[in-house]
Amino acid sequence: MNDQCCQIFHALSDKTRLKILELIKDKEFCVSDICKHFEMTQPSISHHLDILKRAGLVKSYKKGREVYYTFFKTTIVECCCKQFSVFDLTIKSK
């Protein structure tokens, strides 16, 4: 398994990070807006976002004093396709 897939699976193994991805799946959010959806401090949310970013699951950009995050879905698709091929799995469409 390549290192990026390992990072992706690690990032996806945490329920807070999964909730963050679900929150930002269709819309970009700044850190302060993400924090409103969790009972965690901003540094804790930023730590989770950093793990997601290092795994290639989120993209970010700075606008003024805020950093905005979006879900980069292609990363999961590419990783899952690689892993499916390693295990000789295919997806059947309905």
C-alpha positions as CSV (number, residue, x, y, z in Angstrom):
1,M,0.0,0.0,0.0
2,N,1.4,3.4,-0.8
3,D,2.1,6.0,1.8
4,Q,-0.7,8.4,0.7
5,C,-3.3,5.7,1.1
6,C,-2.0,4.9,4.6
7,Q,-2.3,8.6,5.4
8,I,-5.8,8.7,4.0
9,F,-6.9,5.7,6.0
10,H,-5.4,7.1,9.1
11,A,-7.2,10.4,8.5
12,L,-10.5,8.7,8.0
13,S,-10.1,6.6,11.1
14,D,-11.2,9.4,13.4
15,K,-14.9,10.3,13.9
16,T,-14.2,14.1,14.2
17,R,-12.3,14.2,10.9
18,L,-15.2,12.2,9.2
19,K,-17.7,14.8,10.6
20,I,-15.5,17.6,9.3
21,L,-15.4,16.1,5.8
22,E,-19.2,15.6,5.9
23,L,-19.6,19.2,6.9
24,I,-17.4,20.6,4.1
25,K,-18.3,18.0,1.4
26,D,-20.3,20.5,-0.7
27,K,-19.2,23.9,0.6
28,E,-16.0,25.6,1.8
29,F,-15.8,26.6,5.4
30,C,-13.4,28.7,7.4
31,V,-11.9,27.3,10.6
32,S,-14.1,29.5,12.8
33,D,-17.3,28.3,11.1
34,I,-16.2,24.7,11.4
35,C,-15.6,25.2,15.1
36,K,-19.2,26.2,15.6
37,H,-20.3,22.7,14.7
38,F,-18.0,21.0,17.3
39,E,-17.5,21.3,21.1
40,M,-13.7,21.6,20.6
41,T,-11.2,24.4,20.6
42,Q,-10.0,26.0,17.5
43,P,-6.5,24.6,17.9
44,S,-8.0,21.0,18.1
45,I,-10.0,21.6,14.9
46,S,-7.0,23.0,13.2
47,H,-5.0,19.9,14.2
48,H,-7.6,17.6,12.6
49,L,-7.7,19.8,9.5
50,D,-3.9,19.6,9.3
51,I,-4.1,15.8,9.3
52,L,-6.8,15.9,6.6
53,K,-4.7,18.3,4.5
54,R,-1.5,16.2,4.8
55,A,-3.5,13.2,3.6
56,G,-4.7,15.3,0.6
57,L,-8.3,15.1,1.6
58,V,-8.8,18.9,2.0
59,K,-7.5,21.9,0.2
60,S,-7.1,25.3,1.9
61,Y,-6.5,28.9,1.0
62,K,-6.1,32.0,3.1
63,K,-8.4,34.9,2.7
64,G,-7.6,37.8,5.1
65,R,-7.2,36.3,8.6
66,E,-9.3,33.2,7.8
67,V,-8.2,29.9,6.3
68,Y,-10.9,28.2,4.2
69,Y,-11.1,24.5,3.6
70,T,-12.8,22.4,0.9
71,F,-13.1,18.6,0.6
72,F,-10.9,17.2,-2.2
73,K,-12.9,14.1,-3.1
74,T,-10.6,12.9,-5.9
75,T,-8.0,11.8,-3.3
76,I,-10.4,9.2,-1.8
77,V,-11.5,8.0,-5.2
78,E,-7.9,7.4,-6.4
79,C,-6.9,5.7,-3.2
80,C,-9.9,3.4,-3.2
81,C,-9.4,2.5,-6.9
82,K,-5.8,1.5,-6.2
83,Q,-6.8,-0.6,-3.2
84,F,-9.7,-2.2,-5.1
85,S,-7.3,-3.3,-7.8
86,V,-4.8,-4.6,-5.3
87,F,-7.5,-6.9,-3.9
88,D,-9.0,-7.7,-7.3
89,L,-12.3,-6.0,-6.3
90,T,-14.8,-4.4,-8.6
91,I,-17.7,-2.1,-8.0
92,K,-21.0,-3.3,-9.5
93,S,-23.3,-0.5,-10.6
94,K,-27.0,-0.9,-10.1
